[in-house]
């Protein structure tokens, strides 16, 4: 199967869809920061996919892309909470997060924190418009709201997977919880910092 990239923003259901795809037998990286992680995973979600989708489209021809949408009234307080938690670690000089993660977030959310709800809404709508415009008319693209009834069934149909089992996604990382992926144990999880022959090198932008 071709690679699948989940290109919705954080707090739009990336953990829920990643766990569902693990259970469907795919190798999943919830965030990936090395070439080896991208090469090994069948599915990559979250950072840096939401910022690098055009580059990934070129790098991995025939891949499939899933954009996750969420109502702004639910997304705004959730992303504000996440950015507040992450801000110290996203500092370009002193933050301990991966340079790829920091680049992806700073490229998408200028100034990181604090951002007003109006500024965050603008980040969301600008990204959504850019994604929908870029993939307009493409049959390897799916826009999905994981909270809608039958959304998991819709994903299975898009990926050509078995339609048996659940038709809706499990609700994970609800409220202030941001660690469900780290706590979830599964043999198909791919380490975001997986080292290979080139150690932790990311893809060079050509």
ZADO-1210 file (C-alpha; in nm, 4 decimals, padded with zeros to 6 digits):
<atoms>
<atom x="00.0000" y="00.0000" z="00.0000" code="UNK" pos="1"/>
<atom x="00.1209" y="00.3543" z="-00.0706" code="UNK" pos="2"/>
<atom x="00.2146" y="00.5776" z="00.2207" code="UNK" pos="3"/>
<atom x="-00.0526" y="00.7731" z="00.4033" code="UNK" pos="4"/>
<atom x="00.0073" y="01.1191" z="00.5457" code="UNK" pos="5"/>
<atom x="-00.2298" y="01.2722" z="00.8014" code="UNK" pos="6"/>
<atom x="-00.2021" y="01.6464" z="00.7425" code="UNK" pos="7"/>
<atom x="-00.4547" y="01.7925" z="00.9847" code="UNK" pos="8"/>
<atom x="-00.3390" y="02.0274" z="01.2589" code="UNK" pos="9"/>
<atom x="-00.2640" y="01.9020" z="01.6102" code="UNK" pos="10"/>
<atom x="-00.5805" y="01.8626" z="01.8215" code="UNK" pos="11"/>
<atom x="-00.7953" y="01.7626" z="01.5230" code="UNK" pos="12"/>
<atom x="-00.7920" y="01.3893" z="01.5998" code="UNK" pos="13"/>
<atom x="-00.4416" y="01.2870" z="01.4923" code="UNK" pos="14"/>
<atom x="-00.4021" y="01.0472" z="01.7855" code="UNK" pos="15"/>
<atom x="-00.7423" y="00.8867" z="01.7296" code="UNK" pos="16"/>
<atom x="-00.6721" y="00.8215" z="01.3619" code="UNK" pos="17"/>
<atom x="-00.3170" y="00.7030" z="01.4314" code="UNK" pos="18"/>
<atom x="-00.4372" y="00.4465" z="01.6867" code="UNK" pos="19"/>
<atom x="-00.7126" y="00.3286" z="01.4530" code="UNK" pos="20"/>
<atom x="-00.4587" y="00.2745" z="01.1743" code="UNK" pos="21"/>
<atom x="-00.2322" y="00.0798" z="01.4103" code="UNK" pos="22"/>
<atom x="-00.5236" y="-00.1507" z="01.4849" code="UNK" pos="23"/>
<atom x="-00.5767" y="-00.1937" z="01.1111" code="UNK" pos="24"/>
<atom x="-00.2272" y="-00.3433" z="01.0874" code="UNK" pos="25"/>
<atom x="-00.0304" y="-00.0447" z="00.9548" code="UNK" pos="26"/>
<atom x="00.3054" y="00.0850" z="01.0789" code="UNK" pos="27"/>
<atom x="00.2332" y="00.4307" z="01.2189" code="UNK" pos="28"/>
<atom x="00.4518" y="00.7221" z="01.3276" code="UNK" pos="29"/>
<atom x="00.2658" y="00.9925" z="01.5178" code="UNK" pos="30"/>
<atom x="00.5170" y="01.2624" z="01.4179" code="UNK" pos="31"/>
<atom x="00.8364" y="01.1635" z="01.2340" code="UNK" pos="32"/>
<atom x="01.1632" y="01.3555" z="01.2402" code="UNK" pos="33"/>
<atom x="01.4102" y="01.1321" z="01.0568" code="UNK" pos="34"/>
<atom x="01.4401" y="00.9837" z="00.7085" code="UNK" pos="35"/>
<atom x="01.4352" y="00.6345" z="00.8589" code="UNK" pos="36"/>
<atom x="01.1069" y="00.6981" z="01.0410" code="UNK" pos="37"/>
<atom x="00.9407" y="00.8255" z="00.7220" code="UNK" pos="38"/>
<atom x="01.0785" y="00.5362" z="00.5194" code="UNK" pos="39"/>
<atom x="00.9676" y="00.2666" z="00.7651" code="UNK" pos="40"/>
<atom x="00.6191" y="00.3989" z="00.8461" code="UNK" pos="41"/>
<atom x="00.3142" y="00.3234" z="00.6353" code="UNK" pos="42"/>
<atom x="00.1435" y="00.6217" z="00.7963" code="UNK" pos="43"/>
<atom x="00.2819" y="00.9468" z="00.9358" code="UNK" pos="44"/>
<atom x="00.0626" y="01.1994" z="01.1152" code="UNK" pos="45"/>
<atom x="00.0942" y="01.5415" z="01.2755" code="UNK" pos="46"/>
<atom x="00.4273" y="01.7296" z="01.2536" code="UNK" pos="47"/>
<atom x="00.5861" y="01.7877" z="01.0118" code="UNK" pos="48"/>
<atom x="00.3181" y="01.6536" z="00.7746" code="UNK" pos="49"/>
<atom x="00.0806" y="01.9464" z="00.8242" code="UNK" pos="50"/>
<atom x="00.3512" y="02.1905" z="00.7159" code="UNK" pos="51"/>
<atom x="00.5406" y="01.9733" z="00.4646" code="UNK" pos="52"/>
<atom x="00.2582" y="01.8060" z="00.2704" code="UNK" pos="53"/>
<atom x="00.3577" y="01.9554" z="-00.0657" code="UNK" pos="54"/>
<atom x="00.7159" y="01.8375" z="-00.0254" code="UNK" pos="55"/>
<atom x="00.6010" y="01.4912" z="00.0873" code="UNK" pos="56"/>
<atom x="00.3716" y="01.4724" z="-00.2159" code="UNK" pos="57"/>
<atom x="00.6783" y="01.5136" z="-00.4367" code="UNK" pos="58"/>
<atom x="00.9047" y="01.2940" z="-00.2262" code="UNK" pos="59"/>
<atom x="00.6620" y="01.0009" z="-00.2053" code="UNK" pos="60"/>
<atom x="00.4644" y="00.9843" z="-00.5325" code="UNK" pos="61"/>
<atom x="00.1244" y="00.8109" z="-00.5238" code="UNK" pos="62"/>
<atom x="00.0858" y="00.8634" z="-00.1505" code="UNK" pos="63"/>
<atom x="-00.2534" y="00.9320" z="00.0060" code="UNK" pos="64"/>
<atom x="-00.3310" y="01.2370" z="00.2157" code="UNK" pos="65"/>
<atom x="-00.5929" y="01.2735" z="00.4868" code="UNK" pos="66"/>
<atom x="-00.6826" y="01.6216" z="00.6089" code="UNK" pos="67"/>
<atom x="-00.8530" y="01.6354" z="00.9490" code="UNK" pos="68"/>
<atom x="-01.1012" y="01.9134" z="01.0155" code="UNK" pos="69"/>
<atom x="-01.2538" y="02.0197" z="01.3470" code="UNK" pos="70"/>
<atom x="-01.4985" y="02.2893" z="01.4469" code="UNK" pos="71"/>
<atom x="-01.3159" y="02.6055" z="01.5529" code="UNK" pos="72"/>
<atom x="-01.5164" y="02.6331" z="01.8735" code="UNK" pos="73"/>
<atom x="-01.3649" y="02.3019" z="01.9896" code="UNK" pos="74"/>
<atom x="-01.0238" y="02.3385" z="01.8278" code="UNK" pos="75"/>
<atom x="-00.9297" y="02.6887" z="01.9498" code="UNK" pos="76"/>
<atom x="-00.9192" y="02.6221" z="02.3274" code="UNK" pos="77"/>
<atom x="-00.7564" y="02.2849" z="02.2662" code="UNK" pos="78"/>
<atom x="-00.4715" y="02.4165" z="02.0484" code="UNK" pos="79"/>
<atom x="-00.4194" y="02.7150" z="02.2794" code="UNK" pos="80"/>
<atom x="-00.3708" y="02.4722" z="02.5695" code="UNK" pos="81"/>
<atom x="-00.1285" y="02.2598" z="02.3682" code="UNK" pos="82"/>
<atom x="00.0822" y="02.5532" z="02.2480" code="UNK" pos="83"/>
<atom x="00.1031" y="02.6886" z="02.6030" code="UNK" pos="84"/>
<atom x="00.2420" y="02.3539" z="02.7192" code="UNK" pos="85"/>
<atom x="00.4811" y="02.3205" z="02.4261" code="UNK" pos="86"/>
<atom x="00.6063" y="02.6804" z="02.4004" code="UNK" pos="87"/>
<atom x="00.9165" y="02.6498" z="02.6249" code="UNK" pos="88"/>
<atom x="01.0305" y="02.3367" z="02.4403" code="UNK" pos="89"/>
<atom x="00.9717" y="02.4932" z="02.0969" code="UNK" pos="90"/>
<atom x="01.2116" y="02.7812" z="02.1606" code="UNK" pos="91"/>
<atom x="01.4483" y="02.7807" z="01.8644" code="UNK" pos="92"/>
<atom x="01.7597" y="02.8357" z="02.0788" code="UNK" pos="93"/>
<atom x="01.6876" y="02.6532" z="02.4044" code="UNK" pos="94"/>
<atom x="01.3941" y="02.4204" z="02.3363" code="UNK" pos="95"/>
<atom x="01.4734" y="02.0492" z="02.3564" code="UNK" pos="96"/>
<atom x="01.2262" y="01.9363" z="02.0886" code="UNK" pos="97"/>
<atom x="01.3473" y="01.8082" z="01.7502" code="UNK" pos="98"/>
<atom x="01.4628" y="02.0838" z="01.5107" code="UNK" pos="99"/>
<atom x="01.2147" y="01.9423" z="01.2573" code="UNK" pos="100"/>
<atom x="00.9290" y="01.9752" z="01.5057" code="UNK" pos="101"/>
<atom x="01.0314" y="02.3299" z="01.5970" code="UNK" pos="102"/>
<atom x="01.0556" y="02.4328" z="01.2327" code="UNK" pos="103"/>
<atom x="00.7168" y="02.2827" z="01.1537" code="UNK" pos="104"/>
<atom x="00.5405" y="02.4625" z="01.4394" code="UNK" pos="105"/>
<atom x="00.7124" y="02.7980" z="01.3899" code="UNK" pos="106"/>
<atom x="00.6349" y="02.7849" z="01.0195" code="UNK" pos="107"/>
<atom x="00.2671" y="02.7221" z="01.0974" code="UNK" pos="108"/>
<atom x="00.2081" y="02.9184" z="01.4182" code="UNK" pos="109"/>
<atom x="00.4147" y="03.2403" z="01.4114" code="UNK" pos="110"/>
<atom x="00.5140" y="03.3485" z="01.7648" code="UNK" pos="111"/>
<atom x="00.3798" y="03.0144" z="01.9002" code="UNK" pos="112"/>
<atom x="00.2466" y="03.1503" z="02.2321" code="UNK" pos="113"/>
<atom x="00.0694" y="03.3630" z="02.3211" code="UNK" pos="114"/>
<atom x="-00.1518" y="03.3780" z="02.0137" code="UNK" pos="115"/>
<atom x="-00.5003" y="03.5250" z="02.0292" code="UNK" pos="116"/>
<atom x="-00.8011" y="03.3193" z="01.9241" code="UNK" pos="117"/>
<atom x="-00.8298" y="03.5423" z="01.6188" code="UNK" pos="118"/>
<atom x="-00.4682" y="03.4680" z="01.5203" code="UNK" pos="119"/>
<atom x="-00.5108" y="03.0946" z="01.5799" code="UNK" pos="120"/>
<atom x="-00.8313" y="03.0911" z="01.3750" code="UNK" pos="121"/>
<atom x="-00.6432" y="03.2637" z="01.0929" code="UNK" pos="122"/>
<atom x="-00.3691" y="02.9957" z="01.1084" code="UNK" pos="123"/>
<atom x="-00.6359" y="02.7260" z="01.0839" code="UNK" pos="124"/>
<atom x="-00.8343" y="02.8775" z="00.7983" code="UNK" pos="125"/>
<atom x="-00.5239" y="02.9688" z="00.5972" code="UNK" pos="126"/>
<atom x="-00.3920" y="02.6141" z="00.6291" code="UNK" pos="127"/>
<atom x="-00.7290" y="02.4621" z="00.5435" code="UNK" pos="128"/>
<atom x="-00.7673" y="02.6805" z="00.2354" code="UNK" pos="129"/>
<atom x="-00.4144" y="02.6001" z="00.1175" code="UNK" pos="130"/>
<atom x="-00.4646" y="02.2244" z="00.1624" code="UNK" pos="131"/>
<atom x="-00.8025" y="02.2131" z="-00.0120" code="UNK" pos="132"/>
<atom x="-00.6732" y="02.4250" z="-00.2981" code="UNK" pos="133"/>
<atom x="-00.3585" y="02.2156" z="-00.3414" code="UNK" pos="134"/>
<atom x="-00.5462" y="01.8826" z="-00.3503" code="UNK" pos="135"/>
<atom x="-00.8483" y="02.0077" z="-00.5440" code="UNK" pos="136"/>
<atom x="-00.9738" y="01.7389" z="-00.7828" code="UNK" pos="137"/>
<atom x="-00.7287" y="01.4754" z="-00.6554" code="UNK" pos="138"/>
<atom x="-00.8523" y="01.1232" z="-00.5818" code="UNK" pos="139"/>
<atom x="-00.5676" y="01.0520" z="-00.3365" code="UNK" pos="140"/>
<atom x="-00.7031" y="01.3071" z="-00.0878" code="UNK" pos="141"/>
<atom x="-00.9674" y="01.2767" z="00.1838" code="UNK" pos="142"/>
<atom x="-01.1050" y="01.5456" z="00.4148" code="UNK" pos="143"/>
<atom x="-01.2368" y="01.3952" z="00.7369" code="UNK" pos="144"/>
<atom x="-01.3888" y="01.5030" z="01.0689" code="UNK" pos="145"/>
<atom x="-01.3206" y="01.2181" z="01.3128" code="UNK" pos="146"/>
<atom x="-01.6139" y="01.3223" z="01.5343" code="UNK" pos="147"/>
<atom x="-01.8730" y="01.2598" z="01.2626" code="UNK" pos="148"/>
<atom x="-02.0673" y="00.9294" z="01.2637" code="UNK" pos="149"/>
<atom x="-01.9241" y="00.6806" z="01.0142" code="UNK" pos="150"/>
<atom x="-01.5935" y="00.8669" z="00.9810" code="UNK" pos="151"/>
<atom x="-01.3796" y="00.5581" z="01.0432" code="UNK" pos="152"/>
<atom x="-01.5774" y="00.3659" z="00.7818" code="UNK" pos="153"/>
<atom x="-01.5135" y="00.6507" z="00.5383" code="UNK" pos="154"/>
<atom x="-01.1386" y="00.6238" z="00.6049" code="UNK" pos="155"/>
<atom x="-01.1418" y="00.2469" z="00.5538" code="UNK" pos="156"/>
<atom x="-01.3157" y="00.2901" z="00.2192" code="UNK" pos="157"/>
<atom x="-01.0623" y="00.5544" z="00.1114" code="UNK" pos="158"/>
<atom x="-00.7713" y="00.3253" z="00.1979" code="UNK" pos="159"/>
<atom x="-00.9293" y="00.0132" z="00.0518" code="UNK" pos="160"/>
<atom x="-00.9225" y="-00.1614" z="00.3899" code="UNK" pos="161"/>
<atom x="-01.1678" y="-00.4147" z="00.5311" code="UNK" pos="162"/>
<atom x="-01.4957" y="-00.2494" z="00.6315" code="UNK" pos="163"/>
<atom x="-01.5510" y="-00.4890" z="00.9208" code="UNK" pos="164"/>
<atom x="-01.5374" y="-00.3702" z="01.2803" code="UNK" pos="165"/>
<atom x="-01.5877" y="-00.0216" z="01.4201" code="UNK" pos="166"/>
<atom x="-01.7299" y="00.2576" z="01.2069" code="UNK" pos="167"/>
<atom x="-01.6365" y="00.5436" z="01.4410" code="UNK" pos="168"/>
<atom x="-01.3093" y="00.6569" z="01.5978" code="UNK" pos="169"/>
<atom x="-01.2258" y="00.6194" z="01.9655" code="UNK" pos="170"/>
<atom x="-01.2024" y="00.9558" z="02.1418" code="UNK" pos="171"/>
<atom x="-00.8450" y="01.0016" z="02.2630" code="UNK" pos="172"/>
<atom x="-00.6499" y="01.2979" z="02.4038" code="UNK" pos="173"/>
<atom x="-00.9726" y="01.4557" z="02.5285" code="UNK" pos="174"/>
<atom x="-00.9568" y="01.7762" z="02.7361" code="UNK" pos="175"/>
<atom x="-00.6075" y="01.8553" z="02.8646" code="UNK" pos="176"/>
<atom x="-00.4707" y="01.5079" z="02.7922" code="UNK" pos="177"/>
<atom x="-00.1965" y="01.5216" z="02.5285" code="UNK" pos="178"/>
<atom x="-00.0087" y="01.1976" z="02.6041" code="UNK" pos="179"/>
<atom x="-00.2348" y="00.9149" z="02.4827" code="UNK" pos="180"/>
<atom x="-00.0010" y="00.8237" z="02.1954" code="UNK" pos="181"/>
<atom x="00.3019" y="00.7941" z="02.4216" code="UNK" pos="182"/>
<atom x="00.1061" y="00.5781" z="02.6657" code="UNK" pos="183"/>
<atom x="-00.0459" y="00.3549" z="02.3972" code="UNK" pos="184"/>
<atom x="00.1490" y="00.0312" z="02.3554" code="UNK" pos="185"/>
<atom x="00.1470" y="-00.1387" z="02.0155" code="UNK" pos="186"/>
<atom x="00.4121" y="-00.3279" z="01.8142" code="UNK" pos="187"/>
<atom x="00.3334" y="-00.1280" z="01.4978" code="UNK" pos="188"/>
<atom x="00.4324" y="00.2076" z="01.6458" code="UNK" pos="189"/>
<atom x="00.7282" y="00.3705" z="01.4668" code="UNK" pos="190"/>
<atom x="00.9671" y="00.5845" z="01.6701" code="UNK" pos="191"/>
<atom x="00.9662" y="00.9459" z="01.5464" code="UNK" pos="192"/>
<atom x="01.3447" y="00.9653" z="01.5913" code="UNK" pos="193"/>
<atom x="01.4291" y="00.6289" z="01.4401" code="UNK" pos="194"/>
<atom x="01.7955" y="00.6244" z="01.3401" code="UNK" pos="195"/>
<atom x="01.9190" y="00.4638" z="01.0192" code="UNK" pos="196"/>
<atom x="02.2333" y="00.4658" z="00.8053" code="UNK" pos="197"/>
<atom x="02.2236" y="00.8466" z="00.8072" code="UNK" pos="198"/>
<atom x="02.1479" y="00.8568" z="01.1789" code="UNK" pos="199"/>
<atom x="01.8810" y="01.1189" z="01.2483" code="UNK" pos="200"/>
<atom x="01.9064" y="01.3121" z="00.9270" code="UNK" pos="201"/>
<atom x="01.5814" y="01.4524" z="00.7827" code="UNK" pos="202"/>
<atom x="01.5075" y="01.4933" z="00.4112" code="UNK" pos="203"/>
<atom x="01.6837" y="01.7847" z="00.2444" code="UNK" pos="204"/>
<atom x="01.4573" y="02.0331" z="00.0715" code="UNK" pos="205"/>
<atom x="01.5676" y="02.0453" z="-00.2900" code="UNK" pos="206"/>
</atoms>
